[in-house]
Amino acid sequence: MKPYQFTTLWTLDFPLPQVWEIIKAGERYPQWWRAVVKSEILEQGKPGGEGKIIRSLWKTALPYTFTFDFKTTKVVDYQLLEGEAIGELEGLGRWTFREADGKTIVQYEWQVQTNKAWMNAFAFLLKPLFQWNHKVVMQWGYEDLTAELQNRVKF
């Protein structure tokens, strides 16, 4: 199965440190990202975050879910979070962060393949639908992260 390659770009009107702290805490995604049903730390990893393993259950806009473990392999504070997924999804994920014109620019790159037999068997037909589904999940993330950031700055 050929991997899927996705790139998502978010521009947020919030300071980089606030955005970084929320995205870095993957175990808290269910508190704000509607696509993440459950998330638990399996291994804490090193103090900076490398080696941390989080198992999460994701729901999608289509009637299926994914469970996978994500192991953080590289952390550069306020710049980069990188790791590998193992489970029903397998591959590499990379968050990059930068500031520009008073905004925080977040890019997510996801090179992944599915280990669900039915998805692989019908990928030739359903790939555009799977791509659309990924875009919806990431749009939810953008909307939900924006709402979470707005809630945190309220007095």
Long-range contacts (C-beta under 8 A, 24 or more apart in sequence): 1-113, 1-114, 1-120, 1-123, 2-113, 3-91, 3-111, 3-112, 3-113, 4-110, 4-111, 4-112, 4-113, 4-114, 4-127, 4-130, 4-131, 4-134, 5-109, 5-110, 5-111, 6-108, 6-109, 6-110, 6-111, 6-112, 6-131, 6-134, 6-138, 7-107, 7-108, 7-109, 7-110, 8-107, 8-108, 8-110, 8-135, 8-138, 8-141, 9-105, 9-106, 9-107, 10-105, 10-106, 10-107, 10-108, 10-141, 10-142, 10-145, 11-103, 11-104, 11-105, 11-106, 12-103, 12-104, 12-105, 12-106, 12-145, 12-146, 12-149, 13-102, 13-103, 14-104, 14-149, 14-153, 15-99, 15-104, 16-78, 16-97, 16-98, 16-99, 16-104, 17-78, 18-149, 18-152, 19-97, 19-104, 19-106, 19-145, 19-149, 20-77, 20-78, 20-97, 22-145, 22-148, 22-149, 23-81, 23-95, 23-97, 23-106, 23-145, 24-49, 24-75, 24-81, 26-52, 26-54, 26-56, 26-70, 27-54, 29-56, 30-56, 31-148, 32-144, 32-145, 32-147, 32-148, 33-140, 33-141, 33-144, 33-145, 34-140, 34-144, 35-59, 35-60, 35-137, 35-140, 35-141, 37-65, 42-69, 43-71, 45-72, 48-75, 48-77, 49-75, 49-81, 50-74, 50-75, 55-87, 58-137, 60-133, 60-136, 60-137, 61-132, 61-133, 61-136, 61-137, 62-129, 62-133, 64-116, 64-119, 66-114, 66-116, 85-112, 87-115, 88-114, 88-115, 88-116, 89-113, 89-114, 89-115, 90-114, 90-115, 108-138, 110-134
